Structures are given as C-alpha cells and as structure tokens.
Amino acid sequence: MHIGFTIAILSSWIYRSHYELKHATPAWFIPVVGNLFVPISATSFGLTEIGWFYFSIGIVFWIVLMTIVLYRVFFHDPIPPRLLPTLFILIAPPAVGFISYSALTPGVDVLGRIFYYTALFITILLFSNALRFIREGFFLSSWAYSFPLAAITIASFLMAQRTGNGLLVWLGFGLLIILSIVVVILVLKTINAAAQKAICVPE
C-alpha cells in the first residue's frame, strides 16, 4: 500500500507544475521516508529482500529531499512560524533509517553509525535553538516534535544495546524524559486550543 502512495506522491511532484521551491518543507519527507518503517517488521516475516527494497527507496529519496529542503532553508525565504516545528522531522529519517538498517543487518557497522550520529547531531542542533521554538508558541504542527523525538529515543536505546555503551543508555533515558514532557505539554496545549476554537483557523 505504501509503495502505491509513494509512487502517487512522486508522480505528482514530477508531473505537476504548481510546486515551487518555497513549498518545500521537512514535511515532504513523510510520504517517501515512510518506506523505512517496512524493513523493521518485514524481517520478522522472513521478507528480507522486500525490506531492502523499501529501505533503499527511503534512504535514496531522503538524501534527495534533504538536499532540496536544506537548499530552501539556507537560500530562500524562511519557513513560516506555523511550520517551524516541522524542522524536527529532519531527525526522523536518519533515526528511523538506523532502526531499519539494524533490523536488516547484525551488529553496528560504519553505515549504521552514520545514520545514528547524523540523527543525534540534528537533534542537538535543534535543541540548541529550543528557545526559538518556544517563543513561536503552539501550533497544531507542534505535534511534529513528538515522533522524531520518539525515533531518536528508540534509536539511542538500540545503539546502546548494540554497542554496550552506558552513556547512550543515559542519553536514551534523558531523551525519554524530554519526550514525555513534550507529549504532555502538547496534549494540554491542544486541549486548550480546542477549547478556545483556535485550531485550524485561517491565517
């Protein structure tokens, strides 16, 4: 099913003329990089080659889209405040990529480390700008904080398990605490915004 969704989205990008560079945001990763989830469960059913098929699609198009999105962020108009939380989606592809790659291969090799530490660096980069995100306030897009943080948390525990590195265990627990706090805040903010009818209102 997801491969059909991916083909439909890519076909839309290729054959439609109404897309402009200013439309590119990290949210563009979602339909394509979602392929990285398939190998995590595919290997449990002995479908290793299918897992590699989906993994290849997700990784290659992550690299392509990462280039496009970073070019847009660096050299074009800033991302609108309402969409700033989607920058956290940048964490998800390498984090999920590491989890997916770990399901396909034993141990931790160079490529696995590249995936994990890339995700960790992006996490640190975004955390260093935490005040900027807090000042922008709450938007429905703020839920974009949750899944990427969950992905890097799981990836950290998996990396700790595979390498036996105790520091990564503590890092995993630290991220888990942050994730829990963020989710609670998001739930409360969403309830409050819904009560004030401030969700899905025009700009």
C-alpha atoms as an extended CHARMM CRD file, in Angstrom:
* protein
*
       203  EXT
         1         1  MET       CA              0.0000000000        0.0000000000        0.0000000000  PROA      1               0.0000000000
         2         2  HSD       CA              2.7380000000        2.4600000000        0.9580000000  PROA      2               0.0000000000
         3         3  ILE       CA              4.6260000000        1.9040000000       -2.2840000000  PROA      3               0.0000000000
         4         4  GLY       CA              1.4970000000        2.9740000000       -4.1760000000  PROA      4               0.0000000000
         5         5  PHE       CA              1.2700000000        6.0960000000       -2.0090000000  PROA      5               0.0000000000
         6         6  THR       CA              4.9480000000        6.8410000000       -2.6870000000  PROA      6               0.0000000000
         7         7  ILE       CA              4.5150000000        6.4390000000       -6.4470000000  PROA      7               0.0000000000
         8         8  ALA       CA              1.4520000000        8.7070000000       -6.4210000000  PROA      8               0.0000000000
         9         9  ILE       CA              3.2650000000       11.4470000000       -4.4850000000  PROA      9               0.0000000000
        10        10  LEU       CA              6.4200000000       11.2760000000       -6.6170000000  PROA      10              0.0000000000
        11        11  SER       CA              4.3480000000       11.3190000000       -9.8020000000  PROA      11              0.0000000000
        12        12  SER       CA              2.5720000000       14.4100000000       -8.5210000000  PROA      12              0.0000000000
        13        13  TRP       CA              5.9040000000       16.1220000000       -7.8470000000  PROA      13              0.0000000000
        14        14  ILE       CA              7.2840000000       15.1640000000      -11.2620000000  PROA      14              0.0000000000
        15        15  TYR       CA              4.3160000000       15.9190000000      -13.4970000000  PROA      15              0.0000000000
        16        16  ARG       CA              2.6240000000       18.8510000000      -11.7550000000  PROA      16              0.0000000000
        17        17  SER       CA              3.8850000000       22.3740000000      -12.4500000000  PROA      17              0.0000000000
        18        18  HSD       CA              2.3710000000       24.2030000000       -9.4760000000  PROA      18              0.0000000000
        19        19  TYR       CA              5.0970000000       23.2060000000       -6.9890000000  PROA      19              0.0000000000
        20        20  GLU       CA              7.7190000000       25.8170000000       -6.1630000000  PROA      20              0.0000000000
        21        21  LEU       CA             10.8290000000       25.6620000000       -4.0160000000  PROA      21              0.0000000000
        22        22  LYS       CA              9.1240000000       27.7600000000       -1.3340000000  PROA      22              0.0000000000
        23        23  HSD       CA              6.6310000000       24.9180000000       -0.8590000000  PROA      23              0.0000000000
        24        24  ALA       CA              9.3840000000       22.5160000000        0.2350000000  PROA      24              0.0000000000
        25        25  THR       CA              9.3840000000       21.7960000000        3.9750000000  PROA      25              0.0000000000
        26        26  PRO       CA             10.5870000000       18.8560000000        6.0750000000  PROA      26              0.0000000000
        27        27  ALA       CA              7.0070000000       17.5530000000        5.9190000000  PROA      27              0.0000000000
        28        28  TRP       CA              7.8770000000       16.4180000000        2.3910000000  PROA      28              0.0000000000
        29        29  PHE       CA              9.8900000000       13.5860000000        3.9650000000  PROA      29              0.0000000000
        30        30  ILE       CA              6.7880000000       11.8780000000        5.3390000000  PROA      30              0.0000000000
        31        31  PRO       CA              5.3730000000       10.0950000000        2.2500000000  PROA      31              0.0000000000
        32        32  VAL       CA              8.7210000000        8.8960000000        0.8960000000  PROA      32              0.0000000000
        33        33  VAL       CA             10.7420000000        8.1390000000        4.0110000000  PROA      33              0.0000000000
        34        34  GLY       CA              7.7730000000        6.2420000000        5.4470000000  PROA      34              0.0000000000
        35        35  ASN       CA              9.1940000000        3.3440000000        3.4160000000  PROA      35              0.0000000000
        36        36  LEU       CA             11.8730000000        2.9850000000        6.1030000000  PROA      36              0.0000000000
        37        37  PHE       CA              9.3230000000        1.5200000000        8.5040000000  PROA      37              0.0000000000
        38        38  VAL       CA              8.6970000000       -1.5530000000        6.3460000000  PROA      38              0.0000000000
        39        39  PRO       CA             12.0330000000       -3.3470000000        6.9720000000  PROA      39              0.0000000000
        40        40  ILE       CA             11.5240000000       -3.1410000000       10.7410000000  PROA      40              0.0000000000
        41        41  SER       CA              8.7020000000       -5.6690000000       10.5370000000  PROA      41              0.0000000000
        42        42  ALA       CA              9.4990000000       -7.3000000000        7.1630000000  PROA      42              0.0000000000
        43        43  THR       CA             12.4920000000       -9.1650000000        8.5630000000  PROA      43              0.0000000000
        44        44  SER       CA             10.3000000000      -10.7350000000       11.2530000000  PROA      44              0.0000000000
        45        45  PHE       CA              8.3540000000      -12.4680000000        8.4700000000  PROA      45              0.0000000000
        46        46  GLY       CA             11.4670000000      -13.5200000000        6.5650000000  PROA      46              0.0000000000
        47        47  LEU       CA             10.9010000000      -10.8770000000        3.8830000000  PROA      47              0.0000000000
        48        48  THR       CA             14.4500000000       -9.5480000000        3.9690000000  PROA      48              0.0000000000
        49        49  GLU       CA             14.7090000000       -8.6100000000        0.2880000000  PROA      49              0.0000000000
        50        50  ILE       CA             11.4200000000       -6.7270000000        0.4290000000  PROA      50              0.0000000000
        51        51  GLY       CA             12.8350000000       -4.9500000000        3.4630000000  PROA      51              0.0000000000
        52        52  TRP       CA             15.9150000000       -3.9380000000        1.4850000000  PROA      52              0.0000000000
        53        53  PHE       CA             13.7020000000       -2.7520000000       -1.3740000000  PROA      53              0.0000000000
        54        54  TYR       CA             11.7840000000       -0.3470000000        0.8450000000  PROA      54              0.0000000000
        55        55  PHE       CA             14.9190000000        0.6480000000        2.7550000000  PROA      55              0.0000000000
        56        56  SER       CA             16.6660000000        1.6290000000       -0.4900000000  PROA      56              0.0000000000
        57        57  ILE       CA             13.7430000000        3.7990000000       -1.5870000000  PROA      57              0.0000000000
        58        58  GLY       CA             13.5590000000        5.5660000000        1.7660000000  PROA      58              0.0000000000
        59        59  ILE       CA             17.2810000000        6.2830000000        2.0760000000  PROA      59              0.0000000000
        60        60  VAL       CA             17.8740000000        7.4500000000       -1.5030000000  PROA      60              0.0000000000
        61        61  PHE       CA             14.9130000000        9.8070000000       -1.5180000000  PROA      61              0.0000000000
        62        62  TRP       CA             15.7680000000       11.0330000000        1.9920000000  PROA      62              0.0000000000
        63        63  ILE       CA             19.1330000000       12.2030000000        0.6350000000  PROA      63              0.0000000000
        64        64  VAL       CA             17.4600000000       13.8640000000       -2.3590000000  PROA      64              0.0000000000
        65        65  LEU       CA             14.7780000000       15.6030000000       -0.2960000000  PROA      65              0.0000000000
        66        66  MET       CA             17.2670000000       16.5890000000        2.4140000000  PROA      66              0.0000000000
        67        67  THR       CA             19.2730000000       18.4410000000       -0.2370000000  PROA      67              0.0000000000
        68        68  ILE       CA             16.1800000000       20.2220000000       -1.5600000000  PROA      68              0.0000000000
        69        69  VAL       CA             14.8660000000       21.1950000000        1.8810000000  PROA      69              0.0000000000
        70        70  LEU       CA             18.2360000000       22.4490000000        3.1730000000  PROA      70              0.0000000000
        71        71  TYR       CA             18.7510000000       24.4730000000       -0.0170000000  PROA      71              0.0000000000
        72        72  ARG       CA             15.3320000000       26.0450000000        0.5110000000  PROA      72              0.0000000000
        73        73  VAL       CA             16.0470000000       26.7700000000        4.1930000000  PROA      73              0.0000000000
        74        74  PHE       CA             19.5210000000       28.2100000000        3.5590000000  PROA      74              0.0000000000
        75        75  PHE       CA             18.9230000000       30.3230000000        0.4580000000  PROA      75              0.0000000000
        76        76  HSD       CA             15.2280000000       31.1830000000        0.2330000000  PROA      76              0.0000000000
        77        77  ASP       CA             12.5140000000       32.7370000000        2.3890000000  PROA      77              0.0000000000
        78        78  PRO       CA             12.4000000000       31.4870000000        5.9940000000  PROA      78              0.0000000000
        79        79  ILE       CA              9.9590000000       28.7300000000        6.8590000000  PROA      79              0.0000000000
        80        80  PRO       CA              6.7130000000       30.3020000000        8.1830000000  PROA      80              0.0000000000
        81        81  PRO       CA              6.4340000000       30.2790000000       12.0020000000  PROA      81              0.0000000000
        82        82  ARG       CA              3.4940000000       27.8630000000       11.8790000000  PROA      82              0.0000000000
        83        83  LEU       CA              5.6800000000       25.3230000000       10.0920000000  PROA      83              0.0000000000
        84        84  LEU       CA              8.8780000000       25.7710000000       12.1160000000  PROA      84              0.0000000000
        85        85  PRO       CA              8.1310000000       22.6940000000       14.2730000000  PROA      85              0.0000000000
        86        86  THR       CA              8.3800000000       20.5750000000       11.1220000000  PROA      86              0.0000000000
        87        87  LEU       CA             12.1510000000       21.1080000000       11.2540000000  PROA      87              0.0000000000
        88        88  PHE       CA             12.1500000000       18.3430000000       13.8690000000  PROA      88              0.0000000000
        89        89  ILE       CA             11.1030000000       15.9510000000       11.1090000000  PROA      89              0.0000000000
        90        90  LEU       CA             14.7270000000       16.2250000000        9.9190000000  PROA      90              0.0000000000
        91        91  ILE       CA             15.6060000000       13.9370000000       12.8440000000  PROA      91              0.0000000000
        92        92  ALA       CA             13.2940000000       11.1310000000       11.7810000000  PROA      92              0.0000000000
        93        93  PRO       CA             14.8200000000        9.8070000000        8.5140000000  PROA      93              0.0000000000
        94        94  PRO       CA             18.3180000000        9.0280000000        9.8540000000  PROA      94              0.0000000000
        95        95  ALA       CA             16.9240000000        7.8420000000       13.2090000000  PROA      95              0.0000000000
        96        96  VAL       CA             14.3600000000        5.5170000000       11.6290000000  PROA      96              0.0000000000
        97        97  GLY       CA             16.9530000000        4.6570000000        8.9870000000  PROA      97              0.0000000000
        98        98  PHE       CA             19.2500000000        3.3970000000       11.7460000000  PROA      98              0.0000000000
        99        99  ILE       CA             16.4720000000        1.3430000000       13.3490000000  PROA      99              0.0000000000
       100       100  SER       CA             15.5140000000       -0.0750000000        9.9560000000  PROA      100             0.0000000000
       101       101  TYR       CA             19.1170000000       -0.8060000000        8.9920000000  PROA      101             0.0000000000
       102       102  SER       CA             19.6520000000       -2.5510000000       12.3220000000  PROA      102             0.0000000000
       103       103  ALA       CA             16.7270000000       -4.8490000000       11.5200000000  PROA      103             0.0000000000
       104       104  LEU       CA             18.4050000000       -5.8020000000        8.2430000000  PROA      104             0.0000000000
       105       105  THR       CA             21.9850000000       -6.2340000000        9.4700000000  PROA      105             0.0000000000
       106       106  PRO       CA             23.6250000000       -7.7110000000       12.5880000000  PROA      106             0.0000000000
       107       107  GLY       CA             25.7220000000       -5.5480000000       14.8590000000  PROA      107             0.0000000000
       108       108  VAL       CA             26.6120000000       -1.9120000000       14.1790000000  PROA      108             0.0000000000
       109       109  ASP       CA             28.7910000000       -1.0440000000       11.2040000000  PROA      109             0.0000000000
       110       110  VAL       CA             30.0000000000        2.2260000000        9.6910000000  PROA      110             0.0000000000
       111       111  LEU       CA             26.7550000000        2.9580000000        7.8500000000  PROA      111             0.0000000000
       112       112  GLY       CA             24.6600000000        2.3090000000       10.9440000000  PROA      112             0.0000000000
       113       113  ARG       CA             26.8230000000        4.7060000000       12.9360000000  PROA      113             0.0000000000
       114       114  ILE       CA             26.4880000000        7.3590000000       10.2250000000  PROA      114             0.0000000000
       115       115  PHE       CA             22.6950000000        7.1150000000       10.3970000000  PROA      115             0.0000000000
       116       116  TYR       CA             22.5590000000        7.2790000000       14.1810000000  PROA      116             0.0000000000
       117       117  TYR       CA             25.0800000000       10.0480000000       14.7360000000  PROA      117             0.0000000000
       118       118  THR       CA             23.5900000000       12.1490000000       11.9350000000  PROA      118             0.0000000000
       119       119  ALA       CA             20.2250000000       11.9180000000       13.7010000000  PROA      119             0.0000000000
       120       120  LEU       CA             21.8780000000       12.7500000000       17.0200000000  PROA      120             0.0000000000
       121       121  PHE       CA             23.6410000000       15.8020000000       15.5750000000  PROA      121             0.0000000000
       122       122  ILE       CA             20.4090000000       17.1550000000       14.0770000000  PROA      122             0.0000000000
       123       123  THR       CA             18.7450000000       16.6220000000       17.4680000000  PROA      123             0.0000000000
       124       124  ILE       CA             21.4960000000       18.5860000000       19.2250000000  PROA      124             0.0000000000
       125       125  LEU       CA             21.3010000000       21.3220000000       16.5670000000  PROA      125             0.0000000000
       126       126  LEU       CA             17.5510000000       21.7390000000       17.0720000000  PROA      126             0.0000000000
       127       127  PHE       CA             17.8060000000       21.5470000000       20.8710000000  PROA      127             0.0000000000
       128       128  SER       CA             20.3480000000       24.3890000000       20.7500000000  PROA      128             0.0000000000
       129       129  ASN       CA             17.5710000000       26.5120000000       19.2180000000  PROA      129             0.0000000000
       130       130  ALA       CA             14.9230000000       25.4240000000       21.7240000000  PROA      130             0.0000000000
       131       131  LEU       CA             14.1810000000       28.9790000000       22.8670000000  PROA      131             0.0000000000
       132       132  ARG       CA             13.4080000000       29.9760000000       19.2840000000  PROA      132             0.0000000000
       133       133  PHE       CA             10.8100000000       27.2070000000       19.0230000000  PROA      133             0.0000000000
       134       134  ILE       CA              9.3270000000       28.0110000000       22.4350000000  PROA      134             0.0000000000
       135       135  ARG       CA              8.9570000000       31.7120000000       21.5790000000  PROA      135             0.0000000000
       136       136  GLU       CA              6.9460000000       30.8740000000       18.4590000000  PROA      136             0.0000000000
       137       137  GLY       CA              4.2100000000       29.3700000000       20.6300000000  PROA      137             0.0000000000
       138       138  PHE       CA              1.8970000000       26.4330000000       19.9560000000  PROA      138             0.0000000000
       139       139  PHE       CA              0.5300000000       25.4110000000       16.5750000000  PROA      139             0.0000000000
       140       140  LEU       CA             -1.1010000000       22.1700000000       15.5400000000  PROA      140             0.0000000000
       141       141  SER       CA              2.1230000000       21.5000000000       13.6410000000  PROA      141             0.0000000000
       142       142  SER       CA              3.8780000000       21.4200000000       17.0290000000  PROA      142             0.0000000000
       143       143  TRP       CA              2.9510000000       17.7350000000       17.1570000000  PROA      143             0.0000000000
       144       144  ALA       CA              5.8500000000       17.3550000000       14.7120000000  PROA      144             0.0000000000
       145       145  TYR       CA              8.0910000000       17.4570000000       17.7860000000  PROA      145             0.0000000000
       146       146  SER       CA              6.7780000000       14.1560000000       19.1190000000  PROA      146             0.0000000000
       147       147  PHE       CA              7.5090000000       11.4220000000       16.5930000000  PROA      147             0.0000000000
       148       148  PRO       CA             11.0920000000       12.4730000000       15.6980000000  PROA      148             0.0000000000
       149       149  LEU       CA             11.9410000000       12.6610000000       19.4110000000  PROA      149             0.0000000000
       150       150  ALA       CA             10.4620000000        9.1870000000       19.8650000000  PROA      150             0.0000000000
       151       151  ALA       CA             12.5220000000        7.9320000000       16.9180000000  PROA      151             0.0000000000
       152       152  ILE       CA             15.8530000000        9.2460000000       18.2450000000  PROA      152             0.0000000000
       153       153  THR       CA             14.9750000000        7.9240000000       21.7140000000  PROA      153             0.0000000000
       154       154  ILE       CA             14.3770000000        4.4100000000       20.3800000000  PROA      154             0.0000000000
       155       155  ALA       CA             17.4750000000        4.6610000000       18.1870000000  PROA      155             0.0000000000
       156       156  SER       CA             19.5700000000        5.6560000000       21.2240000000  PROA      156             0.0000000000
       157       157  PHE       CA             18.4160000000        2.6640000000       23.2610000000  PROA      157             0.0000000000
       158       158  LEU       CA             19.0490000000        0.3780000000       20.2780000000  PROA      158             0.0000000000
       159       159  MET       CA             22.5100000000        1.8570000000       19.7310000000  PROA      159             0.0000000000
       160       160  ALA       CA             23.2620000000        1.3880000000       23.4330000000  PROA      160             0.0000000000
       161       161  GLN       CA             22.1540000000       -2.2410000000       23.2350000000  PROA      161             0.0000000000
       162       162  ARG       CA             24.2150000000       -2.9490000000       20.1210000000  PROA      162             0.0000000000
       163       163  THR       CA             27.3960000000       -1.2150000000       21.3220000000  PROA      163             0.0000000000
       164       164  GLY       CA             27.1800000000       -1.7660000000       25.0800000000  PROA      164             0.0000000000
       165       165  ASN       CA             27.8280000000        1.9520000000       25.6130000000  PROA      165             0.0000000000
       166       166  GLY       CA             26.4640000000        3.0180000000       29.0060000000  PROA      166             0.0000000000
       167       167  LEU       CA             26.4540000000        6.7090000000       28.0770000000  PROA      167             0.0000000000
       168       168  LEU       CA             23.9390000000        6.0100000000       25.3400000000  PROA      168             0.0000000000
       169       169  VAL       CA             21.6570000000        4.3410000000       27.8780000000  PROA      169             0.0000000000
       170       170  TRP       CA             21.6380000000        7.5400000000       29.9270000000  PROA      170             0.0000000000
       171       171  LEU       CA             21.1300000000        9.5640000000       26.7620000000  PROA      171             0.0000000000
       172       172  GLY       CA             18.1580000000        7.3640000000       25.8880000000  PROA      172             0.0000000000
       173       173  PHE       CA             16.5730000000        7.9070000000       29.2940000000  PROA      173             0.0000000000
       174       174  GLY       CA             17.2110000000       11.6450000000       29.0630000000  PROA      174             0.0000000000
       175       175  LEU       CA             15.5120000000       11.7840000000       25.6820000000  PROA      175             0.0000000000
       176       176  LEU       CA             12.6440000000        9.6670000000       27.0100000000  PROA      176             0.0000000000
       177       177  ILE       CA             12.0570000000       12.1710000000       29.8180000000  PROA      177             0.0000000000
       178       178  ILE       CA             12.1280000000       15.0810000000       27.3570000000  PROA      178             0.0000000000
       179       179  LEU       CA              9.7610000000       13.2210000000       25.0180000000  PROA      179             0.0000000000
       180       180  SER       CA              7.3140000000       12.5150000000       27.8450000000  PROA      180             0.0000000000
       181       181  ILE       CA              7.2930000000       16.1560000000       28.9320000000  PROA      181             0.0000000000
       182       182  VAL       CA              6.8320000000       17.3490000000       25.3450000000  PROA      182             0.0000000000
       183       183  VAL       CA              3.8900000000       14.9940000000       24.7380000000  PROA      183             0.0000000000
       184       184  VAL       CA              2.1530000000       16.0600000000       27.9600000000  PROA      184             0.0000000000
       185       185  ILE       CA              2.6010000000       19.7340000000       27.0400000000  PROA      185             0.0000000000
       186       186  LEU       CA              1.3200000000       19.0970000000       23.5080000000  PROA      186             0.0000000000
       187       187  VAL       CA             -1.7830000000       17.3290000000       24.8210000000  PROA      187             0.0000000000
       188       188  LEU       CA             -2.5390000000       20.1690000000       27.2550000000  PROA      188             0.0000000000
       189       189  LYS       CA             -1.8830000000       22.8430000000       24.6200000000  PROA      189             0.0000000000
       190       190  THR       CA             -4.0880000000       21.0350000000       22.1090000000  PROA      190             0.0000000000
       191       191  ILE       CA             -6.9580000000       20.7110000000       24.5860000000  PROA      191             0.0000000000
       192       192  ASN       CA             -6.6410000000       24.3920000000       25.4820000000  PROA      192             0.0000000000
       193       193  ALA       CA             -6.5260000000       25.4490000000       21.8150000000  PROA      193             0.0000000000
       194       194  ALA       CA             -9.5600000000       23.2950000000       21.0160000000  PROA      194             0.0000000000
       195       195  ALA       CA            -11.4750000000       24.8190000000       23.9230000000  PROA      195             0.0000000000
       196       196  GLN       CA            -10.7060000000       28.2820000000       22.5600000000  PROA      196             0.0000000000
       197       197  LYS       CA            -11.5770000000       27.1760000000       18.9960000000  PROA      197             0.0000000000
       198       198  ALA       CA             -8.0800000000       28.1680000000       17.9140000000  PROA      198             0.0000000000
       199       199  ILE       CA             -7.3420000000       25.0320000000       15.8730000000  PROA      199             0.0000000000
       200       200  CYS       CA             -7.4610000000       25.0350000000       12.0650000000  PROA      200             0.0000000000
       201       201  VAL       CA             -8.3120000000       28.7070000000       11.8410000000  PROA      201             0.0000000000
       202       202  PRO       CA             -7.3470000000       30.8800000000        8.8310000000  PROA      202             0.0000000000
       203       203  GLU       CA             -4.0320000000       32.7470000000        8.9400000000  PROA      203             0.0000000000
